């Protein structure tokens, strides 16, 4: 699933693929608003820690599978 995190006062965003479910990501974002920082892992095992005060938005993409073969 694709995740994009917009950072306040920055033109760039953090974008990565995650093996976490959309529900897990949503719960982590909501918990981050109280705890002070958001921690998420990507599909390659890297960990992203973002201060919650700097988060402008979090976009949680749908889980999409790759299509193999020809599309009719």
N, C-alpha and C positions, 0 to 999 in steps of 0.2 A: 504494500500500500504506500502511496506517495504522501509525504508530509511536507508542508511548507510553513515556515515560521517567519513572520515579518517582524523586523526589529525597528523600534522607534528611532527616528532621526537617522535612518540609514536607507539608502536606495537599494541595497541588496537584501536578499532573503536567504534563509537557510533552507535547503531542499534536499531531501534524502528519502530512500526507500526503507521501510521498517517491516519487520516480521510480526510486530505487535498488532493486535486486533484494534479496530476503530474504537471499541468500548474501552480498552486499556489506555489508549492514547487520550481519549476524552477524560477519563478519570485522572490521569496524570496531569493534564492541563488544569483541571478544576482544583486539584490538590496543590498545584504550584502557585495558584493565586493566593493561597493562605501561607504556604511555607516559605516563599521567597525565591524559589528557583525551580525550573522545569528540567527534568532529566529524562532523556529518551535515548534508546539504542537503535542503531540502524541495522540493516540486514547483514552487513559485513562485520558486525561486532563492535563498531565504534560507538562511543557514548557522547551525547551532546548535552551540555549543561548551560542553560540560558537563564539569566536573572529575570524573574517574573515582572519586575518593574520596567524592563526593556521590551517586553513582548507587545507588539501592536496587534497581531492576529495569528491564529493557527488554523491552517487549512488542512483538513483530513480528507484525503482522496479515497476513492472507493477501491476495493480489492479487485483488481482486474487480472485476468489470466491472459497469457499470450496466446494468440490464435496461430495455429500451425496449419499450413496448407493454403488452398485457394479459397477465396471468398466468392460465393456465387452472387 
